[in-house]
């Protein structure tokens, strides 16, 4: 369907421990940490860096891009393009199809599907998909433990360009369910999380089962599975429901947290970095509107990347500094 | 990328494009000049050059007192890019006490400021990593 020739991520090096958030709010415990976006980075800067890593890995120049699609729910703009300035920074301009995908964390997979469609319909040789987020949660809310930032990129090429992996299937499971939502410039509204989780399980299962049915792939063939889950424990529950062993889960959640649409591409990159020829990776998204699932068949040893290195490259940030960096502490600095 | 003065050098700024004097090799950045500052050719003949996104710290200061909006102590450096031009820039991901003259740094795209509700981007510098997949455009 479409060849994968490059992948890249950008994970900000600042990390905040969940235990530190709990301590600030007088709660005990807390496991893992999340990536914190510094004040001078946003979805554009992070997206450009993830994309540059993918291009460098494939030996493709920015000018060769024919399609650049970007997914984000957190650019901070109601109007203001992400894909076009991103393409421009990479060196692409003129006859470049750009598209911005947002309003749902699921938009990463919508962008992937659209990039594939562009290539299949003969729109040039290279299509780039970038997802980048800087999620900001209300202090004290349950979302604060996981809402993070980062970026991931996938570079696709038309048939005949080589490549180390291939998308061999894609399935959607769309409904009118919204779940978590957020008004412009506001924090997320409160919803019944247990109810949202049940819907998450139903939608991810619906998409993955349709993917397996339509491709003939069996559960045993799935070497790695990526589940875009906004909460740490949800992915394990989804796997249980799907009947896929928990050790197949490829997740950077304990180190990165939840980076919305970017989480899917970051986890997929991490799975690719550790995969071998013959492996089959299934990735399933979830956000307002439902889920999409895709299957990636690894055909050649994937080129080396620095996903693991970026996970290891970390600098701790304290809770008050984190609040200040995200603009959540009021007042002028004196 | 909205205001005219930002848009005018958008290409040079976003993609690190400089202009090399065909007579003496001096590189102008970010503006395209008419006269070469080094060999004084006038009008000079400049050719476009895609600058390598790394260089060396020539000199630096550590700022301790700055207006709101800056994180202090803030190391600021004069960086000589590998292709010649010298630029002034923030150093990030580097403790002030670790900065050294001669240190290898690489360009890192960041938000510089916000104007009329739009973020304006340019490059800061961070210690150069030797991993091939990183390191600017």
Interface residues (C-beta under 8 A of the other chain):
Chain A: X8 X13 X38 X39 X40 X41 X42 X44 X45 X48 X49 X52 X53 X56 X57 X62 X80 X85 X88 X89 X90 X91 X305 X306 X309 X315 X332 X333 X334
Chain B: X1 X10 X14 X15 X68 X69 X71 X92 X93 X109 X110 X111 X112 X118 X119 X121 X124 X131 X132 X133 X134 X135 X136 X137
